[in-house]
Amino acid sequence: MSISDDQRHERQVQRRLRQLEADVEAAQPGHNAAAFLAAIVESSDDAIVSKSLSGVITTWNKGAERLFGYTVDEAIGKPITIVIPPDRLDEEPAILARIQAGERVHHFETIRQRKDGTLIDISLTISPIRDGNGKIIGASKIARDISERKRAAEHQELLLREMHHRVKNLFAITGSIITLAARTAKTTTDLAAGLKDRLMALSRAHEMTLPSLNGEAATGVPQSTLFRLLSNVLAPYERDGANRWLLMGDDIDVSGTKITNFALLFHEFATNAAKYGALSVEEGKLDIAVTVKGEILEIVWLESNGPRHDAPESHSIGFGSRLEQIIGQSLGVDISREWMQNGLSIRLSVPRGVISD
């Protein structure tokens, strides 16, 4: 059975005290080691306090001064409740009752209050103090500041919840991609190739939302910008180190919760352009213009110098079309197309709050 850091620390302190007392006694037989042990208590990093059975402070070491902010003169003779927040005052009678019954309280985690009013997380170990006849006359408390440990534990829990949420979302999105691709693929080769491309796009989008990769605070909401998102999606279509695409206009932050949706949408546009449009020929060109108009973000995806093709008689319901429907309905994005003789214009109207909140 493993022991906690608090238990390990307490055992080390107790062993040290016993050894020091034994050393003093061995060096000076019959010498009273009380003064020596008192010096050790005074120099301890932990707050060590004693109180009477009525809850009045009787001793207060330097560690208690540092932890709670009260000097020895300010603390001794005062009720121990000076360091207990109002909403935790009911803890003291319960603790005193256990001490009077001869019990020892091990590693009781609670909150206490400093002189300046700030709250601290502490771990308390409380023991009865007995006189020479064994009668309980008070209690000693060892208080350790565990604020840093609590923050670390809360941070870890937050990261675990975030990881759980991300994994669930990724599986949900991956499931949708597989379902939609299976409906539209004509061969297993088409299905495999399509899934690979889309999952790689999803992976790139997911990387942009990871705090450890983009430098965002781990507890904050990761963000990218629209131009950075588009650059990542279009990076595979560079040729000889030169871009075949141009980004113009107003860049804007994209919330981490929206990056995946928009990355998949733009990936579908780019895939179609590479198969049938401007990115499928050497002289093809892609211009993307972004304009903020009040509370509306307007994005124009303009392909030119591409192969000649006419507008389809009816808009086919393939993967991209279904994806557009899903994103359009869930985020309120309006998408329209205009086919030209040697290109295509796609216009997106996005509520600004949707993309950046």
GUDREN-457425 format. One line per 5 residues: number of its first residue (from 1); for each residue x, y, z of C-alpha. Coordinates in steps of 0.1 Angstrom, whole numbers. Each point is the difference from the previous one (the first is absolute). Layout:
REM GUDREN-457425
NUM = X Y Z ~ ...
REM end
This chain:
REM GUDREN-457425
1 = 0 0 0 ~ 15 33 -11 ~ 3 30 24 ~ -7 36 -8 ~ 25 29 -2
6 = -15 13 33 ~ 4 -33 18 ~ 36 -4 -13 ~ 8 35 11 ~ -14 -5 35
11 = 19 -33 5 ~ 32 17 -10 ~ -6 28 25 ~ -8 -24 28 ~ 31 -21 -7
16 = 21 31 0 ~ -14 12 33 ~ 5 -34 16 ~ 35 -2 -12 ~ 9 35 11
21 = -14 -6 34 ~ 19 -32 3 ~ 32 18 -12 ~ -4 26 27 ~ -7 -25 27
26 = 30 -21 -11 ~ 23 30 0 ~ -12 14 33 ~ -16 -28 21 ~ -28 13 21
31 = -2 33 -19 ~ -35 13 -6 ~ -3 2 -38 ~ -32 21 1 ~ 19 33 -8
36 = 18 -17 -29 ~ -33 -14 -14 ~ -17 33 4 ~ 28 16 -22 ~ -7 -27 -26
41 = -37 8 0 ~ 7 37 -2 ~ 21 -4 -31 ~ -24 -24 -18 ~ -13 10 -34
46 = -34 -13 10 ~ -24 20 22 ~ 0 -17 35 ~ -25 14 24 ~ -14 -11 34
51 = -33 10 15 ~ -19 -7 32 ~ -32 -21 1 ~ -20 32 -2 ~ 17 9 -33
56 = 24 27 12 ~ 34 1 -17 ~ 29 -7 24 ~ 30 -4 -23 ~ 6 13 -35
61 = 32 -7 -19 ~ 17 19 -29 ~ -15 -23 -25 ~ -35 11 12 ~ 11 36 -3
66 = 10 -5 -36 ~ -31 -21 -9 ~ -27 21 17 ~ 15 34 3 ~ -5 5 37
71 = 31 7 23 ~ 4 -20 32 ~ -12 29 21 ~ -31 4 -22 ~ -9 -36 1
76 = 7 -13 35 ~ -30 4 23 ~ -24 4 -30 ~ -25 -27 -10 ~ 11 -23 -28
81 = -31 12 -19 ~ 20 30 -12 ~ 14 -22 -28 ~ -33 -18 -7 ~ -23 14 -27
86 = -36 8 12 ~ -15 -28 -21 ~ 23 -26 17 ~ -4 9 36 ~ -20 -32 6
91 = 32 -20 -6 ~ 16 12 33 ~ -25 -15 25 ~ 1 -33 -19 ~ 39 -1 1
96 = 1 9 37 ~ -25 -27 8 ~ 22 -26 -17 ~ 31 13 18 ~ -18 -2 34
101 = -9 -36 -8 ~ 37 -7 -5 ~ -1 -3 -38 ~ 25 12 -24 ~ -10 18 -32
106 = 21 -10 -30 ~ 4 21 -31 ~ -32 19 2 ~ -2 21 -32 ~ -18 33 5
111 = 1 37 -7 ~ 14 27 24 ~ 2 37 -1 ~ 31 23 2 ~ 1 32 19
116 = -5 20 -33 ~ -32 -20 -7 ~ 14 -23 -28 ~ -10 -36 2 ~ 26 -29 -1
121 = -4 -37 -5 ~ 17 -19 29 ~ 4 -35 13 ~ -3 -3 38 ~ 13 -27 23
126 = -14 5 36 ~ 11 -19 31 ~ -10 1 37 ~ 24 16 25 ~ 2 -19 33
131 = 15 11 33 ~ 22 -22 22 ~ -30 -20 12 ~ -13 -7 -35 ~ -28 25 2
136 = -9 18 -32 ~ 6 37 4 ~ 1 13 -35 ~ 8 -8 -36 ~ 29 5 -24
141 = -5 8 -37 ~ 24 -4 -29 ~ -12 19 -30 ~ 14 -4 -35 ~ -7 23 -29
146 = -13 -22 -28 ~ -13 29 -23 ~ 26 -8 -27 ~ -9 -37 2 ~ -37 7 -3
151 = 5 23 -29 ~ 21 -27 -17 ~ -27 -26 6 ~ -27 23 -13 ~ 21 8 -30
156 = 5 -37 -7 ~ -37 -7 4 ~ -8 28 -24 ~ 24 -14 -26 ~ -14 -35 4
161 = -36 14 -5 ~ 12 19 -30 ~ 17 -30 -15 ~ -31 -21 6 ~ -21 26 -17
166 = 24 2 -30 ~ 2 -37 -5 ~ -38 -3 1 ~ -3 28 -26 ~ 26 -15 -22
171 = -17 -34 0 ~ -33 16 -8 ~ 14 20 -29 ~ 20 -30 -13 ~ -32 -21 1
176 = -18 26 -20 ~ 28 2 -25 ~ 0 -38 -5 ~ -38 -1 -3 ~ -2 28 -26
181 = 30 -13 -20 ~ -14 -35 -1 ~ -33 13 -15 ~ 18 19 -28 ~ 31 -21 -8
186 = -3 -21 -32 ~ 29 -24 8 ~ 19 -11 30 ~ 31 18 -14 ~ -20 32 -1
191 = -13 -5 35 ~ 35 -7 14 ~ 16 30 -18 ~ -28 23 10 ~ 1 -11 36
196 = 37 4 2 ~ -1 36 -14 ~ -28 11 23 ~ 15 -16 31 ~ 33 17 -7
201 = -18 33 -3 ~ -18 -7 33 ~ 34 -8 16 ~ 14 33 -12 ~ -30 19 13
206 = 2 -19 33 ~ 37 9 5 ~ -10 37 -3 ~ -23 -4 30 ~ 27 -15 23
211 = 13 25 26 ~ 34 -18 1 ~ 5 5 -37 ~ -12 36 -5 ~ 13 15 32
216 = -35 9 15 ~ -5 -3 37 ~ -11 -35 8 ~ -30 12 19 ~ -11 24 -27
221 = -20 -5 -32 ~ 26 -7 -27 ~ -4 23 -31 ~ 14 3 -34 ~ -6 26 -27
226 = -19 -5 -32 ~ 30 6 -22 ~ 21 -24 20 ~ -28 -26 -3 ~ -3 5 -37
231 = 38 -1 -5 ~ 1 -34 18 ~ -28 -14 -21 ~ 15 13 -33 ~ 37 -9 8
236 = -1 -33 -19 ~ -8 19 -32 ~ 32 21 0 ~ 21 -6 -31 ~ 39 3 1
241 = -3 20 32 ~ -23 26 -16 ~ -36 5 10 ~ -27 -4 -27 ~ -24 18 22
246 = -3 35 16 ~ -16 11 32 ~ -13 35 1 ~ -20 23 24 ~ -8 -2 37
251 = 15 -28 20 ~ -21 -10 31 ~ 3 -23 30 ~ -16 -34 -3 ~ -11 -16 33
256 = 15 -34 7 ~ -35 -15 2 ~ -7 10 -36 ~ 34 -8 -16 ~ -8 -36 -9
261 = -33 9 -17 ~ 15 27 -22 ~ 32 -20 -7 ~ -21 -29 -14 ~ -22 24 -20
266 = 30 18 -16 ~ 17 -34 -6 ~ -30 -11 -21 ~ 2 32 -20 ~ 37 -6 -6
271 = -4 -36 -8 ~ -26 8 -27 ~ 22 28 -14 ~ 29 -25 -2 ~ -22 -26 -18
276 = -21 21 -23 ~ 8 37 5 ~ 28 26 0 ~ 24 -21 20 ~ -2 -29 -25
281 = 19 19 -27 ~ 34 17 -1 ~ -13 35 -8 ~ -29 -2 24 ~ -3 26 28
286 = -19 3 32 ~ -7 33 18 ~ -17 1 34 ~ -13 34 12 ~ -13 5 35
291 = -20 31 10 ~ -15 10 33 ~ -33 18 -5 ~ -14 9 34 ~ -10 -33 17
296 = 3 -20 -32 ~ 32 -16 -14 ~ 0 -4 -38 ~ 24 -25 -15 ~ 3 -2 -38
301 = 18 -31 -14 ~ 8 9 -36 ~ 15 -25 -24 ~ 12 12 -34 ~ 20 -12 -31
306 = -13 -35 7 ~ -15 -25 -25 ~ -32 9 -17 ~ -30 -15 16 ~ -37 9 1
311 = -22 2 31 ~ -15 -33 8 ~ -37 -4 -9 ~ -7 -10 36 ~ 23 3 30
316 = 11 -36 8 ~ -3 -12 35 ~ 35 -13 7 ~ 22 1 31 ~ 8 37 -4
321 = -37 9 -5 ~ -10 -19 31 ~ 28 16 20 ~ -10 34 -11 ~ -36 -7 11
326 = 12 -11 34 ~ 23 29 6 ~ -24 25 -15 ~ -29 -11 23 ~ 21 -4 32
331 = 20 33 -4 ~ -24 22 -20 ~ 24 3 -30 ~ -16 9 -33 ~ 19 -15 -30
336 = -7 9 -37 ~ 18 -8 -32 ~ 3 16 -34 ~ 15 -20 -29 ~ 20 20 -26
341 = 15 -10 -33 ~ 34 -8 14 ~ -5 1 37 ~ -23 -1 30 ~ -9 25 27
346 = -12 -12 34 ~ -13 26 24 ~ -4 -7 37 ~ -19 23 24 ~ 10 -7 36
351 = -13 17 31 ~ 31 14 16 ~ -9 -13 35 ~ -3 -35 -13 ~ 36 -2 -13
356 = 18 18 29 ~ -20 -8 31
REM end
